[in-house]
Amino acid sequence: MENILFFKTIAIDIFNAAIEAVDPYKLSTYYSDYVLETYNKEHCNKLNLIGFGKAAFPMAKALGDTIPEIVTTGIIITKYGHVKGTLNNNIEIFEAGHPIPDKNGLIATKKVIDMLKGTDTRDLVLCLVSGGGSALLAAPSNGISLSEKQQTTELLLKSGADINELNAVRKHISAIKGGRLAEIAYPSRVISLILSDVIGDPLNVIASGPTSPDNTTYVDAFAVIDKYQLRDKIPENIMSLLQDGVKGAINDTPKIGNPVFEKVENIIIGSNKIATKTAAKKANELGFNAMILTSELSGDAKEAAKWLAGEALKVQNEKCVAQNKMICLVSGGETTVNVKGNGLGGRNMELALAFAIEIEGTEGITLVSAGTDGTDGPTDAAGAVVDGQTIEKACKIGLDPNSFLENNDSYTFFKRTGEILITGSTGTNVMDIQVILITR
């Protein structure tokens, strides 16, 4: 038992090292000199700071602490519970709903739009963008209500749509996403510091690409609705808007070559790749032979779990026994869950439960799978930590693991087994991390 707890603790330590490497405050301070240099070089007379996403508060604090003399005004929108401390008096703070947008997000985004409409060629607009921005920066297109946008977002989330598909729709029912923030801010100078929470770090997908040219169209958004057979469930006003877009009756989102992007600079300052590299480095320091499997793990959480378990078992058989080594496999990315049950959980806990089933009875394999933001689905957990004895433990207390998995009730399962991982808000967000420790 002590040996099992030891490896679970080590796995969590490696996960925590990855989180520390993508600390948004630290990453943002690296760019404060560049922002100040740009402000002076281009003879700006006002800096308008706009932050949206789960990391908006620490990112704004970093700039407010390092270059307070030029922060003229600011608005940040972050998830409830993600504000820790105070900011420069010129920066207004809003907390709002995620992953479903709410009224607070709507009110705050209207203020952002009003601020942008008042900018000109002497203004520097500094956008601090992080995961969660799609829901928090909420401005439905004309003719669409907040409740209709909420309903559409929830339908897409539950359907299993990935972030690219989800944001293709979001961009086309929004007045500010899909490059439209840059459109509103034009002709101001715009710098976006971006903490990526999307596989491959595509600028047009992170937070639905508010300052990036959009490579999706109304046709693409409509195709997502059809793929998940939601045409009869999506609110009529939204379907009507998308149909008008497909017909060309309304303008699409701004594309590459549009002059609104001539003075826009998008900079990725942190990503899952940085987190996975740091996790591997920490594992090596602790005596493991670390390997990064991928930083682009995607697809259904249960299928991802089967693949990870297969890799772990293969490595254990081939390398640990042959070389008598301790191995650490690191992966990162973002899976999806097709919600069919009525339980409570998230993609990391679902992955962890499916992984535990796959390695049932195997000694020497430990997995932690958790969200770097400290949140997994609509729960207070970041994820879970499992090993080959998880299923045996569950069965002894009368739990049927497969029933919990089918009901998408992984949170309740791990609450009962005591293997839930609760970190609280981490202040960052670069998708998920999996750490697998393997011994003989």
Phi, psi and omega per residue, in radians:
M1 nan -0.759 -3.138
E2 -1.081 -0.662 3.141
N3 -1.137 -0.718 3.123
I4 -1.095 -0.828 3.135
L5 -1.107 -0.620 3.120
F6 -1.041 -0.851 -3.102
F7 -1.223 -0.561 3.060
K8 -1.131 -0.722 3.108
T9 -1.107 -0.749 3.127
I10 -1.086 -0.757 3.138
A11 -1.052 -0.707 3.117
I12 -1.186 -0.670 3.092
D13 -1.053 -0.712 3.126
I14 -1.168 -0.723 3.075
F15 -1.043 -0.768 -3.129
N16 -1.122 -0.593 3.092
A17 -1.126 -0.670 3.105
A18 -1.113 -0.708 3.128
I19 -1.098 -0.761 -3.118
E20 -1.082 -0.568 -3.098
A21 -1.218 -0.391 -3.140
V22 -1.975 0.597 3.075
D23 -1.105 2.051 -3.033
P24 -1.154 -0.514 3.099
Y25 -1.113 -0.879 -3.115
K26 -1.106 -0.798 -3.121
L27 -1.094 -0.673 -3.108
S28 -1.226 -0.620 -3.134
T29 -1.099 -0.479 3.123
Y30 -1.058 -0.398 -3.052
Y31 -1.857 0.039 -3.105
S32 -1.116 -0.684 3.116
D33 -1.106 -0.686 3.141
Y34 -1.147 -0.717 3.115
V35 -1.092 -0.792 3.135
L36 -1.096 -0.745 3.134
E37 -1.081 -0.748 3.123
T38 -1.132 -0.749 -3.140
Y39 -1.002 -0.819 -3.114
N40 -1.294 -0.747 -3.099
K41 -1.079 -0.648 -3.086
E42 -1.700 0.202 3.031
H43 0.951 0.780 3.100
C44 -1.324 2.664 3.102
N45 -2.059 0.034 3.128
K46 -2.745 2.388 3.032
L47 -1.978 2.147 3.114
N48 -1.857 1.941 -3.097
L49 -1.664 2.229 3.108
I50 -2.264 2.104 3.123
G51 -2.114 2.370 3.090
F52 -2.582 2.278 -3.096
G53 2.342 3.069 -3.092
K54 -1.187 -0.400 -3.132
A55 -1.788 0.205 -3.051
A56 -1.032 -0.694 -3.077
F57 -1.148 -0.973 -3.139
P58 -1.106 -0.556 3.108
M59 -1.154 -0.772 3.121
A60 -1.158 -0.669 3.138
K61 -1.113 -0.680 3.134
A62 -1.046 -0.796 -3.141
L63 -1.277 -0.644 3.100
G64 -1.144 -0.573 3.136
D65 -1.356 -0.592 -3.004
T66 -1.657 -0.555 3.127
I67 -2.334 0.937 -3.074
P68 -1.105 -0.422 -3.048
E69 -1.181 -0.336 -3.115
I70 -1.957 -0.076 3.114
V71 -1.352 1.713 -3.072
T72 -1.317 -0.828 -3.115
T73 -2.691 2.755 -3.115
G74 -2.839 2.685 3.063
I75 -2.409 2.258 3.011
I76 -2.145 2.537 3.119
I77 -2.208 2.053 -3.126
T78 -2.352 2.998 -3.093
K79 -1.259 2.617 3.084
Y80 -0.920 2.352 3.109
G81 1.487 0.030 -3.097
H82 -1.771 0.177 3.073
V83 -1.743 2.126 -3.120
K84 -2.285 1.668 -3.141
G85 1.880 -2.694 -3.097
T86 -2.220 2.859 3.121
L87 -2.142 2.996 2.975
N88 -0.773 2.381 -3.090
N89 -0.994 -0.391 -3.121
N90 -1.409 -0.101 -3.088
I91 -1.856 2.120 -3.138
E92 -1.574 2.367 -3.069
I93 -1.919 2.314 3.030
F94 -2.218 2.396 2.970
E95 -1.891 2.445 -3.033
A96 -2.559 -3.133 -3.025
G97 -1.422 2.512 3.055
H98 -2.699 2.366 0.131
P99 -1.509 -0.073 3.091
I100 -1.686 2.162 -3.137
P101 -1.102 2.675 3.119
D102 -2.377 -3.065 -3.047
K103 -1.087 -0.669 3.132
N104 -1.065 -0.712 3.091
G105 -1.103 -0.657 3.120
L106 -1.125 -0.796 3.138
I107 -1.105 -0.799 -3.113
A108 -1.136 -0.710 -3.117
T109 -1.178 -0.600 3.067
K110 -1.074 -0.668 3.091
K111 -1.145 -0.664 3.097
V112 -1.088 -0.796 -3.135
I113 -1.090 -0.743 3.114
D114 -1.090 -0.696 3.098
M115 -1.079 -0.824 -3.107
L116 -1.119 -0.625 3.141
K117 -1.152 -0.347 -3.138
G118 -1.649 0.107 -3.122
T119 -1.583 2.820 3.105
D120 -2.519 -2.863 -3.040
T121 -1.150 -0.307 3.137
R122 -1.635 0.036 -3.122
D123 -1.666 2.515 2.939
L124 -1.907 2.103 3.084
V125 -1.755 2.035 -3.135
L126 -1.857 1.944 3.137
C127 -1.740 2.267 3.101
L128 -1.929 1.828 -2.935
V129 -1.929 2.318 3.083
S130 -2.587 2.974 -3.116
G131 -0.966 2.500 -3.074
G132 1.693 -0.190 -3.106
G133 -1.071 -0.513 -3.136
S134 -1.055 -0.715 -3.132
A135 -1.431 -0.636 -3.023
L136 -1.349 -0.608 3.084
L137 -1.557 1.509 -2.939
A138 -1.924 1.945 3.079
A139 -2.516 1.534 -3.127
P140 -1.042 2.563 3.076
S141 -1.022 2.758 3.103
N142 -0.939 2.327 3.120
G143 1.607 -0.057 3.131
I144 -1.984 2.313 -3.141
S145 -1.566 2.848 3.094
L146 -1.067 -0.740 -3.110
S147 -1.109 -0.609 3.103
E148 -1.192 -0.677 3.089
K149 -1.175 -0.697 3.109
Q150 -1.064 -0.796 -3.119
Q151 -1.095 -0.743 3.141
T152 -1.141 -0.762 3.125
T153 -1.059 -0.776 -3.121
E154 -1.133 -0.713 3.120
L155 -1.080 -0.753 -3.131
L156 -1.190 -0.700 3.127
L157 -1.088 -0.758 -3.088
K158 -1.322 -0.354 -3.125
S159 -1.303 -0.332 -3.080
G160 1.666 0.193 3.100
A161 -1.045 2.389 3.105
D162 -1.390 3.054 -3.017
I163 -1.113 -0.583 3.113
N164 -1.142 -0.762 3.137
E165 -1.203 -0.794 3.132
L166 -1.003 -0.815 -3.087
N167 -1.311 -0.411 3.037
A168 -1.067 -0.667 3.095
V169 -1.317 -0.819 -3.122
R170 -0.940 -0.756 -3.098
K171 -1.089 -0.522 -3.042
H172 -1.685 0.098 2.991
I173 -2.172 0.386 -3.086
S174 -2.131 2.615 3.099
A175 -1.647 -0.017 -3.042
I176 -2.339 -0.357 -3.115
K177 -1.551 3.089 -3.138
G178 1.088 0.738 3.116
G179 1.492 -0.032 -3.042
R180 -1.381 -0.371 3.023
L181 -1.125 -0.779 3.098
A182 -1.069 -0.632 3.133
E183 -1.119 -0.733 3.130
I184 -1.215 -0.671 -3.094
A185 -1.327 -0.343 -3.116
Y186 -0.960 2.357 0.199
P187 -1.768 0.526 3.136
S188 -1.194 2.770 2.977
R189 -1.346 2.291 -3.097
V190 -2.191 2.243 2.986
I191 -2.108 2.208 3.059
S192 -1.977 2.104 3.016
L193 -1.688 2.119 -2.903
I194 -2.138 2.192 3.007
L195 -1.715 1.932 -2.977
S196 -1.395 2.341 3.033
D197 -2.156 0.451 -3.096
V198 -2.250 2.431 3.141
I199 -1.022 2.248 3.128
G200 1.460 -0.096 3.100
D201 0.991 0.762 3.120
P202 -1.264 2.136 -3.061
L203 -1.050 -0.580 -3.068
N204 -1.386 -0.086 -3.138
V205 -1.891 -0.631 -3.115
I206 -1.031 2.120 -3.083
A207 0.942 0.471 -3.121
S208 1.133 0.471 2.967
G209 0.902 0.965 -3.097
P210 -1.150 -0.408 -3.139
T211 -2.064 0.365 -3.103
S212 -2.167 2.557 3.026
P213 -1.001 2.452 -3.089
D214 -1.703 2.259 3.120
N215 -1.749 0.153 3.054
T216 -1.878 2.833 -3.082
T217 -2.258 3.077 3.043
Y218 -1.067 -0.564 3.102
V219 -1.087 -0.757 3.117
D220 -1.106 -0.756 3.139
A221 -1.087 -0.742 -3.137
F222 -1.130 -0.650 3.141
A223 -1.119 -0.611 3.098
V224 -1.123 -0.768 3.109
I225 -1.003 -0.776 -3.122
D226 -1.222 -0.655 -3.121
K227 -0.998 -0.702 -3.106
Y228 -1.729 0.249 3.049
Q229 0.908 0.883 -3.084
L230 -1.895 0.082 -3.028
R231 -0.987 -0.637 -3.110
D232 -1.488 -0.077 -3.104
K233 -1.889 -0.479 -3.139
I234 -1.192 2.420 3.140
P235 -0.928 2.520 -3.052
E236 -1.009 -0.706 -3.119
N237 -1.091 -0.652 -3.141
I238 -1.259 -0.730 3.082
M239 -1.076 -0.667 3.133
S240 -1.134 -0.732 3.112
L241 -1.086 -0.820 -3.133
L242 -1.105 -0.679 3.115
Q243 -1.132 -0.704 3.079
D244 -1.092 -0.675 3.115
G245 -1.134 -0.744 3.113
V246 -1.063 -0.667 -3.127
K247 -1.319 -0.221 -3.101
G248 1.461 0.263 -3.126
A249 -1.318 -0.346 3.083
I250 -2.292 2.705 -3.101
N251 -1.187 2.459 3.060
D252 -1.389 3.064 3.082
T253 -1.116 2.649 -3.124
P254 -1.126 2.422 -3.052
K255 -1.915 3.098 3.063
I256 -0.975 2.384 -3.129
G257 1.678 -0.224 3.103
N258 -1.186 2.315 -3.090
P259 -1.057 -0.305 -3.136
V260 -1.132 -0.280 -3.118
F261 -1.730 0.043 -3.068
E262 -1.075 -0.572 -3.105
K263 -1.967 0.431 -3.131
V264 -1.857 2.328 3.096
E265 -2.202 2.103 3.132
N266 -1.874 2.174 -3.061
I267 -2.195 2.079 3.038
I268 -1.363 2.082 -3.113
I269 -1.843 -0.272 -3.137
G270 -2.764 2.616 -3.083
S271 -2.763 3.040 3.117
N272 -1.134 -0.531 3.128
K273 -1.055 -0.719 3.107
I274 -1.107 -0.738 -3.116
A275 -1.141 -0.778 -3.124
T276 -1.181 -0.656 3.096
K277 -1.093 -0.702 3.135
T278 -1.195 -0.677 3.106
A279 -1.059 -0.767 3.128
A280 -1.110 -0.719 3.119
K281 -1.077 -0.773 3.125
K282 -1.096 -0.719 3.131
A283 -1.093 -0.722 3.093
N284 -1.075 -0.715 3.128
E285 -1.105 -0.495 -3.128
L286 -1.561 0.110 3.049
G287 1.712 0.124 3.105
F288 -1.639 2.697 2.978
N289 -1.604 1.782 -2.968
A290 -1.645 2.480 3.078
M291 -2.386 2.375 3.056
I292 -1.617 2.028 3.118
L293 -1.274 -0.824 -3.136
T294 -2.997 2.682 2.955
S295 -1.973 0.328 -3.115
E296 -2.289 0.666 3.096
L297 -1.142 2.239 -3.092
S298 -2.606 -3.032 -3.137
G299 1.505 -3.003 -3.106
D300 -1.089 2.355 -3.072
A301 -1.030 -0.675 -3.131
K302 -1.187 -0.682 3.117
E303 -1.206 -0.669 3.086
A304 -1.085 -0.677 3.127
A305 -1.104 -0.719 3.123
K306 -1.089 -0.733 3.138
W307 -1.139 -0.796 3.133
L308 -1.091 -0.732 3.128
A309 -1.111 -0.706 3.103
G310 -1.071 -0.745 3.110
E311 -1.126 -0.717 -3.128
A312 -1.130 -0.784 -3.134
L313 -1.147 -0.675 3.116
K314 -1.118 -0.790 3.132
V315 -1.117 -0.716 -3.135
Q316 -1.080 -0.745 -3.109
N317 -1.242 -0.707 -3.014
E318 -1.511 -0.689 -2.961
K319 -1.854 -0.778 -3.083
C320 -1.146 -0.771 -3.111
V321 -1.209 -0.775 -3.077
A322 -1.209 -0.688 -3.010
Q323 -1.894 -0.076 -3.123
N324 0.953 0.800 -3.110
K325 -2.026 2.742 2.961
M326 -1.637 2.276 -3.070
I327 -2.011 2.520 3.006
C328 -2.189 2.141 3.052
L329 -1.811 2.268 -3.127
V330 -2.072 2.382 3.028
S331 -2.459 2.844 3.106
G332 -2.681 2.890 -3.135
G333 2.540 -2.608 -3.130
E334 -2.701 1.995 3.105
T335 -1.592 3.129 3.107
T336 -2.254 2.829 3.092
V337 -2.222 2.212 3.020
N338 -1.559 1.794 -3.016
V339 -1.333 1.992 3.102
K340 -2.035 -0.409 3.138
G341 -1.682 -3.012 3.137
N342 -2.082 0.419 3.141
G343 -1.468 -2.979 -3.117
L344 -2.115 2.320 -3.141
G345 3.115 -2.929 3.121
G346 -2.671 3.037 -3.036
R347 -1.127 -0.594 3.140
N348 -1.242 -0.741 3.118
M349 -1.212 -0.624 3.078
E350 -1.117 -0.761 3.105
L351 -1.070 -0.793 -3.113
A352 -1.092 -0.703 3.136
L353 -1.173 -0.769 3.111
A354 -1.112 -0.662 3.102
F355 -1.109 -0.774 -3.132
A356 -1.063 -0.677 3.108
I357 -1.117 -0.710 -3.112
E358 -1.158 -0.578 -3.081
I359 -1.837 0.306 -3.090
E360 -0.852 2.218 3.080
G361 1.465 -0.098 -3.126
T362 -1.476 2.237 3.088
E363 -1.565 2.601 3.010
G364 1.555 0.254 3.074
I365 -2.220 2.178 3.128
T366 -2.254 2.377 3.123
L367 -2.215 2.370 2.841
V368 -2.055 2.273 3.048
S369 -2.256 2.142 -3.035
A370 -2.700 2.704 3.074
G371 -1.389 2.353 -3.118
T372 -1.180 -0.272 3.098
D373 -1.522 -0.089 -3.131
G374 1.507 0.136 -3.094
T375 -2.263 2.295 3.064
D376 -2.161 1.847 -3.091
G377 1.114 -2.793 -3.118
P378 -1.457 0.906 -3.086
T379 -2.292 3.067 3.076
D380 -1.645 0.120 -3.103
A381 -1.727 2.677 3.029
A382 -1.586 -0.478 -3.104
G383 2.934 -2.521 -3.114
A384 -2.645 2.825 3.097
V385 -2.158 2.138 -3.057
V386 -2.290 2.919 3.048
D387 -2.646 -3.007 -3.085
G388 -1.176 -0.221 3.137
Q389 -1.730 -0.025 -3.099
T390 -1.009 -0.827 -3.068
I391 -1.192 -0.707 3.087
E392 -1.052 -0.751 3.123
K393 -1.064 -0.750 -3.123
A394 -1.129 -0.758 -3.121
C395 -1.114 -0.595 3.136
K396 -1.131 -0.455 3.116
I397 -1.810 0.320 2.998
G398 1.451 0.357 -3.140
L399 -1.710 2.443 3.053
D400 -1.804 1.763 -3.045
P401 -0.961 -0.724 -3.105
N402 -1.144 -0.613 3.105
S403 -1.147 -0.724 3.103
F404 -1.137 -0.669 3.133
L405 -1.161 -0.769 -3.140
E406 -1.134 -0.532 -3.130
N407 -1.568 0.135 -3.092
N408 0.896 0.775 -3.042
D409 -2.054 0.760 -3.078
S410 -1.152 -0.572 -3.140
Y411 -1.059 -0.833 3.141
T412 -1.095 -0.696 3.133
F413 -1.024 -0.913 -3.072
F414 -1.280 -0.419 3.039
K415 -1.128 -0.657 -3.128
R416 -1.312 -0.627 -3.116
T417 -1.481 -0.212 3.134
G418 1.378 0.366 -3.084
E419 -1.931 0.287 3.110
I420 -1.308 2.548 3.132
L421 -1.971 2.017 3.126
I422 -2.044 2.052 -3.122
T423 -1.927 -0.326 -2.955
G424 1.345 3.075 3.139
S425 -1.072 2.262 3.136
T426 -1.611 -0.277 -3.120
G427 1.469 -0.020 3.128
T428 -2.235 3.096 3.125
N429 -2.923 1.719 3.068
V430 -2.266 0.845 -3.137
M431 1.244 -2.490 -3.003
D432 -2.029 2.787 3.084
I433 -2.273 2.391 2.974
Q434 -2.068 2.298 3.072
V435 -2.115 2.128 3.122
I436 -2.052 2.094 3.093
L437 -1.764 2.334 -3.049
I438 -2.305 2.237 3.057
T439 -2.242 -3.115 -3.084
R440 -1.126 nan nan
